[in-house]
Amino acid sequence: MASNPHPAGRDNPFVYGEIVTAAAFADRVGERERLGRDLASGQKVFLISPRRYGKSSLVRDVMRGLARQKILTIEVTVAASSSYIGFLESYAQALVSADTPASRLTRWVSELMRTVKPEVRFDASPAGDATFSLAFPAVRTARDTARVAAEVFALPGRIAEARKQRMAIALDEFQAITAFDGGSVENALRAAVQEQRQVGYVFSGSEPSLMERMLGPRRPFYKAGPVMRLEKIDPKEFAEFIDVRFADGGVKPEDGLGAAIVDLAANVPYDVQRLAHETWDDVKEAGKRTAGLDDLHITLTRLLGEQHTVFEESWQRLTLPQRAVLRALVLEEGRELMSSDVRARHRLPGTSTIQAALAALLRQDIITKDSSRYVAVDSLYREWVARKTY
C-alpha cells in the first residue's frame, strides 16, 4: 500500500480492510432496512455472502442502529475460536458482559448460570482497567460440554427476560460452527433459539456452499428463519457512488472513472473500495486535482508490483494442472472451461482433471463460483495472472 500523506487516512473518502461506517457504504439501503427490521422483531436471519462483499460492515452498521433503539446487541465471530468450548466461553463472556457494569458482573453471572458455574476473573490491563474473562475449566467430557452448551445457548433468553429488553445477536462466520462437535452443536443451538421470542439472531457466513448445506432439509436450521443472500451492488449505482466520493474528497473524476474502477475490480465491494482508495491516494500525492483512466492504470501497475512476490508464491504452490486451469479461467472469464475449444486453446487436461483443479482452487479460496461461472476471488491476483503468466 502506498505511503499515506494524509494522517490516519482522514481525507481519503474510501475505506477497505476494516469495518466501515454507514457513510462509506454504496447502496445496501434495502438490505440494512430489512435486516434491522427482522432483528428488531426477533427473527432468526441467515445472511449468506461471498467474501469481500461487505457482510461484516453491513451487520455492524445494522447493530449500531439497533443499539440506538435501546436493543441490546452482541457480536461474536465463530471462526475466531479454536474449539467448541472456546467458542462457548467467548460467547458467554460477550453475553453476560454486554452493557453490564463491572461491579455487577460476578453477581450477574451467578444469577444467569444456573447449573454450570464458570470461573470468573478480573485481570489488570495495561491501561489500568480490570479485564473481565470467563472460562469453564472443569469441562472434560462430551457430556460436560453439552451441559455447558445448553446453559450458554439459553443465556440470551434469560438476559432478555431479566432486563425486559429486546436483544440482537450476530454470529459471524457461522459456517465455522460445523467443525465443533459434529452436528450436535447445530441441534443444541436451534433448540435454544427457537424459544427466544425477544431475541433476534443473524447467522452470517462467507462460505456460501457451506451455509447453503447448513440450511438443507436434513439439517437442524432448515426453515429456521429468512435467508438473505448478499448480491453485488448495481454497477451503475456503484460507479456513481465512486465518482461522488472522489469529488467529495477534493478530486474531480473524469468521465468513466467510477465505471472503470467497478469493472476492473469485478464489482466486488472490497476490491472496488481498495482500487478507489489507492487511486485517490496516488492522485493526491502527485498534487493533482483530477483523476482519470491513466491514473487508475498507474495505480494498478503499482499495486501489481507491490503484490508480485505474494502472487508469485501463490502461483508456485499450485500444481501444473491448477495453474493451467486458473489461467484459462481468468482469460475466458470463467466460462465454458470444459468445452473442446477452450481446452484446446489453453492446452487444458481432461475434464476430470479440470474438475479436480477447480475443486482445489475453490478449497484454497483462490476462486469462487459466481452464478454459472468461476471467478478469481482477488481481482488484483486475476490481473497478475492475466499479465504475468504464460
N, C-alpha and C positions, 0 to 999 in steps of 0.2 A: 504494500500500500504506500502511496506517495506520502512524503512528509507533509504534514498539515500546517500551513501558515496561519490557520485560524484557531486560536487557543480553544481546546476542548471541543473543537468542531462546532462552535456556537453558530457560525454563519452558514454552514452547509445545510441546505434545505432537505437533503436526502439522508436517510438513516438505513443502515443494514448491519447485520451481525449482532443485533441486540433487540430486546423488546422495545417496540416503538410506541409513541403516543398517538392519539387519535388524529392529530394534525398531519402525521406522516402517512396516514392511510390513503390509498387510492380506492375510491368506491367502498365496497363491503358494507354499505349502509344497510341494505336489506338483511344481510347475514347477522350484523350486530343487533339489529332490532329484533329479529326472530329469536336469536339465541338468548338475548336478555329477557325477552318476554317468557320464553319457555322455562328458563331457570327460576325466574321470579314466581312462577306458578307451580313449582315443584316437579317439573318434568325431568325425566332421565334422558338426556340427549347424547347421541353418538356423533361426534364430529370427525369425519374422515378427510384427510388432506395429504397430498404428496408433500415431500419435504420442500422447503423454500417458498411455500405459498402464503406464509404469514399467519399460520394457525395459532401459534403461541401468543403473538401480538394481539390477534383478534380476541382470544379468550381473556387475556389480561385486561384489555380495554373494556370488555363487557363486565368483567368482575369489578373494575373500578366504578363503573356506572351503577352496579347493584349495591356496592358499598355506600354510595351516596344516597341510596334509598333505604339505608339502615338495615340492609340484609347482610348477615354475617357471611363473609367469603373466606374460603380456604383453597389454596392451590398446592398441589403436590405432584412432582414428576416421578412417575412409577419407575421409569428406566434408570433413575439415579440410585436406586437401591440394588445392592449386590445379592440380596437374599430375601426370601419371603418374610422372615422375622424382622429383617432390617427395614423393609417396606412398612410393616405393621408398626414398628417403633416410630418411624418418621411421620407416618400418617397420624398416629395417636398424638404425637407431640404437637403437630400442626393443629389438630382439632382442639385439644384442651388449652393450648396457649393463645388461641385466636381471641384478640380483644380482651384478654384476661390480665388484670394487674398481677405483678409478680408476687405480691404479698398474699394473694389468694390461690395461687396455683396448686400448692400441696393439698389444701383442703378440697379444692375443686376436683383434683384427680381422685381423691378418696371418695368423694360423693358420686362421681361418674363411673368409676371402675368398680363394679360390684363383686365380681367373682375372681378377677385376676388383679393382683396388686403389683404394679410396676415399681421399679426403682427410680426415684426422682432425685436429680442432682442439680445443684446450682454452682457453676464454676465461674471464677473471676475471668473476665475477658480483658484483652489488652487495654480497652477503653475504661476499665474500672467498673464496668457493669457486671451484673450476675447473669450468666447464660444458663437458661433452663434446658435440661435434657431429660429424656425419659427412655427407660430400657426395660426389657423383660429377660433378665439374666438367668432365671430359673427354667426357661424353656429348653427341654432336652429331647422330647419325643414328638412325633407327628400329632399325637393326641394333645400334647401341651400346646402346640402351635394352633391346632384347630380351636381350642378353647380361647386362646388369645385373639384369634381372628374374629370369632363370634362376638367377643366383647368389644373389640375395636370397631368393627363394622356397625355395631349398634350405637356407637357414640353420637353420631350426628343427630339421630332421632332424640336421644336423651338431652343433648345440648339444646336443640330447638325447643323442646318441651320445657326444660328448666328455665330458659331465658325468655320464653314466649316470643321467639324471634325466628323469622324465616332464615334459612341458610342456603348457600350455593357453593357447591364443591366442584373443583376442576381437577380431574386426574389426567395429567398429560402423559403422552406416550403410553397410553393404556394397554397397547398390544403387548408390552413387556410383561404384563401380569401372567401371560400364558406360560412363562418359564418357571413360575412359582408353584410347586406342589401339584403338578399335573392339572387336572380340571377342577379340583375341589375348591380352589380359591374363587373361581367364577360362580360356582353354586352358592358358596357362602355369602359372597358379596351380593349376588342377585337376591337371595332370600332376605337379606337385611334391607336393601334399598327400596324394595317394592312396598315395604311397610311404612316408609318415611315420607308422609304426605307433605310435610313442611320443608322438605329438603330437595333442592334441585341439584342434579348432577350433570356435568358434561364430561363424558369419557372421550378424550380426543387422542387420535393416533395418526402417525405419519408413515405407516406402512399399510397402504390401502388393502393389499391382498390379505394380510393377517387380520386386519379389522373386519373385513368382509366375512372371513371364515368364522370369526367370533360371533357374528350375528346370524349365522346359519341356522336352519331348522332344528338341528340336533344339539345346539349349544344353549347354555342357560340364559344368555341375553337375547335370545330370539324374540323379537317383537316386544322388547322391554321398554322401548321408547322411540321417539322420532329420530331419524337419521339425517344428518346434514352432510353433504359432500361438497367440500370447498373446491370450486372450479376456478379456472383462470379468469382474470378480470377482462372485461371487454377491451380489446386492444385500442380502439379509438378513444375511449374514455381514459385509459391509462396513458396514452400518448399526450392527451390534452393536460392531464394532471402533471406529467413531467415538464411540459412546456411552461405551465403556470408556475411550477415550483422553481424552475430556472429563473424566470422573470422576478419572482418574489425574492430570490437570492441575489438579485442585482446583476444577473447575466441574461442578456437578450438571446433567446433561442432562434436560430434561423429556421426557415420553413422546413418541416420534415424531421427535425432533430428528435423530438419525442417519439415519433413513429419508428425512426431508425433504431433508437435505443431499445424500444419494446421488441422490435423484430430481431435484433441481434441477440438479445437476451432471451429469446424464445418465449417471451411473455411470462416468464417465471418471476413473481414479485421480488424475491430476494435478489435475483440476478439483475433485474431492471434497476432496482434501487442502488445496487453496487456500481453498475456501469454509469448511472447518472451521477452518483456521489463522486466517483473518481474523475469523471469528465469535468464536473463543476470545479473540483479542486485544481485540476491541471490548468483550466482556463483562468481561474483567479490567480494562480501562482504566476502565470505568464503575463498578468496585468491586463488581460483582455476583458472587454465588456460584452462581447458576443460569442456565441458558441455555435459551431456548425458541424457538418459531417466530417470535415477534415480533422477537427479537434477530437471528435469521437474516435476516429481510427488511430489517431496518435495515442490516445489513452489506451485503446485496446492493444496496440503494439507494446506499450509499456507493461501492461498487466500480463500479457503473454510471456514477455521476457522475465518478469519477476517470478512467474509461476513455472518457468520452464523446467527447473530441476525437479520440482514436485511432480509435475505431469510426466516427465521422462521416467521417474522412478515407478510411478503407477503403471506406465506403459510396459516397462521392463518386467514387471511382476506378472503380466498376462502371458498365457500360452500363445503360441503362434496362431492357432485357430481363433482364439479370443481376440487377438489383435486384428486379424483379417475381418472378422465379423463386426467388430467395433468400427473400424474404418469404413466398411461398406454401409453400416447403419448411419454413420454421420453423413456420408456423401449422398446416400439415397433417401435421406430424411426418414429413415426407419421403415420404409415401405417395400413390399414385395421382395423381402430378403430370401425367400425360398424359391423365387422364380428362376427359371433356367437362364434368362437374360442377365439378371443381377449376379447370379452365381458365376456365370462365365465372365462377365465384365470385371469382377473383382477377384476371380480365381478362388472362390469360396469352396470349402469342402462339401461333403454330402449333407443332406437335410438333417439327419440325426446329429451330426457333429455341430451344425449351426444351432440347433435347438439346445444342445448341451452348453455351447458357448454363451448363448443368450441367458440361459438359466444361471450360469456362473456370474455373468456380468450383473444380472439382477441381484443376486445374493451379495455381491460386493458393493452394491449401491452406486454403480457406475452408470447404469442405465435404469430407466423406468418405463412402464407401459402407459402411454397416453392415448386413450381410446383404442384405435385399431393399429397403432404403430408404436415402435420403440424410439425413445429419445434419450440423449445423454442428460444425466442429472445436472451437471455443471456446464453452463453454456461456454465458459472460458475453456474448459477441457475439450469441449466439442470443437471450438475454433482451433485449438492447438493440434488436435488430431487431424483436422482437415488441412492444416497448413504445414505441419512439420513431420508427418509420417507418409510412408510410401507403400 
